[in-house]
Amino acid sequence: MPILSWTPLAAIRPVPAGAFHMPWHRVTDVIRGPTHLQIVATGSWTAIREVLAACGPNGFAGLSLPADRVVLTDAPPGALIGRLGGSSASLKADGAFPIGIDCVVQLPANSVGPLFVSFNIVARPVAVASFTIAVSTATI
């Protein structure tokens, strides 16, 4: 099994505190060439005020919502999710993946695009209290 050598990306745009209205937030400039991403996140946000308490990147494990209320059905509601490429305005989840507090993702061959993040809940706005993210790349 190959050992990956991680290179942190310097230009990161974290989600600012406050009301998050967009479908997706662009975190990095275009990523081209690496085979893997390592993402580590912390923070606190409230997905549906007056209904749900604040959560962090892992969302609400064990909470079940109808499929039309979340972006990814294989991630807990409120969890941090990501995707490479596309648009900040897209409502599609094509290629999206759960991030949580940390993840390592193997990128599709020849993939090119910025890293976008969002919260696994369709309702907006999401009230972001705090958010940090670190992204590193590696190539096999």
C-alpha positions as a Python dict, from the first residue, in 0.01 Angstrom:
ca = {
    (1, 'M'): (0, 0, 0),
    (2, 'P'): (148, 338, -100),
    (3, 'I'): (224, 598, 166),
    (4, 'L'): (74, 937, 86),
    (5, 'S'): (272, 1256, 144),
    (6, 'W'): (26, 1538, 217),
    (7, 'T'): (74, 1898, 99),
    (8, 'P'): (-149, 2156, 272),
    (9, 'L'): (-325, 2406, 48),
    (10, 'A'): (-250, 2762, 156),
    (11, 'A'): (-537, 2954, -4),
    (12, 'I'): (-845, 2838, 188),
    (13, 'R'): (-1174, 3029, 210),
    (14, 'P'): (-1361, 2912, 522),
    (15, 'V'): (-1734, 2962, 552),
    (16, 'P'): (-1780, 3295, 734),
    (17, 'A'): (-1983, 3316, 1054),
    (18, 'G'): (-2341, 3429, 1005),
    (19, 'A'): (-2630, 3326, 784),
    (20, 'F'): (-2530, 3084, 507),
    (21, 'H'): (-2780, 3115, 221),
    (22, 'M'): (-2594, 2958, -75),
    (23, 'P'): (-2624, 2597, -186),
    (24, 'W'): (-2240, 2557, -192),
    (25, 'H'): (-1937, 2758, -69),
    (26, 'R'): (-1611, 2763, -268),
    (27, 'V'): (-1325, 2672, -33),
    (28, 'T'): (-1030, 2643, -274),
    (29, 'D'): (-910, 2756, -610),
    (30, 'V'): (-906, 2500, -890),
    (31, 'I'): (-750, 2168, -784),
    (32, 'R'): (-579, 1982, -1066),
    (33, 'G'): (-349, 1683, -1054),
    (34, 'P'): (-369, 1522, -709),
    (35, 'T'): (-520, 1179, -662),
    (36, 'H'): (-639, 1234, -304),
    (37, 'L'): (-777, 1507, -77),
    (38, 'Q'): (-755, 1512, 302),
    (39, 'I'): (-1004, 1747, 469),
    (40, 'V'): (-1024, 1834, 840),
    (41, 'A'): (-1300, 2061, 972),
    (42, 'T'): (-1430, 2204, 1297),
    (43, 'G'): (-1715, 2436, 1377),
    (44, 'S'): (-2068, 2480, 1497),
    (45, 'W'): (-2385, 2564, 1303),
    (46, 'T'): (-2760, 2545, 1338),
    (47, 'A'): (-2933, 2389, 1041),
    (48, 'I'): (-3296, 2464, 1131),
    (49, 'R'): (-3341, 2726, 1403),
    (50, 'E'): (-3606, 2656, 1666),
    (51, 'V'): (-3609, 2290, 1558),
    (52, 'L'): (-3254, 2155, 1583),
    (53, 'A'): (-2974, 2235, 1826),
    (54, 'A'): (-2635, 2340, 1693),
    (55, 'C'): (-2418, 2064, 1548),
    (56, 'G'): (-2067, 2026, 1414),
    (57, 'P'): (-1915, 1868, 1105),
    (58, 'N'): (-2046, 1519, 1187),
    (59, 'G'): (-2405, 1645, 1193),
    (60, 'F'): (-2678, 1461, 1383),
    (61, 'A'): (-2596, 1090, 1370),
    (62, 'G'): (-2914, 892, 1436),
    (63, 'L'): (-3150, 1168, 1324),
    (64, 'S'): (-3357, 1060, 1027),
    (65, 'L'): (-3510, 1314, 791),
    (66, 'P'): (-3700, 1252, 466),
    (67, 'A'): (-3470, 1224, 163),
    (68, 'D'): (-3603, 1550, 17),
    (69, 'R'): (-3484, 1740, 329),
    (70, 'V'): (-3114, 1648, 295),
    (71, 'V'): (-2860, 1679, 14),
    (72, 'L'): (-2696, 1339, 70),
    (73, 'T'): (-2898, 1051, 211),
    (74, 'D'): (-2581, 867, 324),
    (75, 'A'): (-2471, 1148, 562),
    (76, 'P'): (-2638, 1269, 882),
    (77, 'P'): (-2851, 1584, 865),
    (78, 'G'): (-2640, 1896, 922),
    (79, 'A'): (-2310, 1720, 843),
    (80, 'L'): (-2041, 1897, 642),
    (81, 'I'): (-2036, 1772, 281),
    (82, 'G'): (-1820, 1853, -19),
    (83, 'R'): (-1773, 1813, -390),
    (84, 'L'): (-1507, 1893, -646),
    (85, 'G'): (-1609, 2119, -933),
    (86, 'G'): (-1945, 2249, -1039),
    (87, 'S'): (-2107, 2573, -931),
    (88, 'S'): (-2184, 2742, -601),
    (89, 'A'): (-2542, 2784, -724),
    (90, 'S'): (-2602, 2421, -824),
    (91, 'L'): (-2876, 2235, -643),
    (92, 'K'): (-2741, 1901, -769),
    (93, 'A'): (-2535, 1676, -547),
    (94, 'D'): (-2351, 1499, -831),
    (95, 'G'): (-2015, 1377, -700),
    (96, 'A'): (-2081, 1506, -348),
    (97, 'F'): (-1933, 1323, -50),
    (98, 'P'): (-1959, 1342, 331),
    (99, 'I'): (-1670, 1524, 503),
    (100, 'G'): (-1757, 1527, 874),
    (101, 'I'): (-1467, 1621, 1103),
    (102, 'D'): (-1220, 1454, 869),
    (103, 'C'): (-1209, 1256, 549),
    (104, 'V'): (-976, 1129, 280),
    (105, 'V'): (-1120, 1119, -69),
    (106, 'Q'): (-975, 954, -377),
    (107, 'L'): (-1042, 1186, -670),
    (108, 'P'): (-1167, 1062, -1005),
    (109, 'A'): (-899, 1049, -1276),
    (110, 'N'): (-845, 1381, -1454),
    (111, 'S'): (-1074, 1569, -1215),
    (112, 'V'): (-1038, 1946, -1216),
    (113, 'G'): (-1223, 2209, -1015),
    (114, 'P'): (-1248, 2398, -690),
    (115, 'L'): (-1354, 2228, -367),
    (116, 'F'): (-1703, 2333, -257),
    (117, 'V'): (-1854, 2262, 85),
    (118, 'S'): (-2207, 2278, 218),
    (119, 'F'): (-2426, 2151, 498),
    (120, 'N'): (-2635, 1837, 460),
    (121, 'I'): (-2971, 2006, 490),
    (122, 'V'): (-3183, 2159, 214),
    (123, 'A'): (-3331, 2435, 435),
    (124, 'R'): (-3160, 2774, 429),
    (125, 'P'): (-3025, 2977, 592),
    (126, 'V'): (-2787, 2776, 809),
    (127, 'A'): (-2666, 2984, 1105),
    (128, 'V'): (-2287, 2939, 1118),
    (129, 'A'): (-2134, 3021, 1459),
    (130, 'S'): (-1780, 2906, 1374),
    (131, 'F'): (-1603, 2718, 1096),
    (132, 'T'): (-1247, 2611, 1020),
    (133, 'I'): (-1122, 2383, 744),
    (134, 'A'): (-784, 2251, 631),
    (135, 'V'): (-735, 2086, 293),
    (136, 'S'): (-429, 1886, 186),
    (137, 'T'): (-353, 1706, -141),
    (138, 'A'): (-149, 1398, -227),
    (139, 'T'): (-59, 1216, -546),
    (140, 'I'): (19, 847, -586),
}
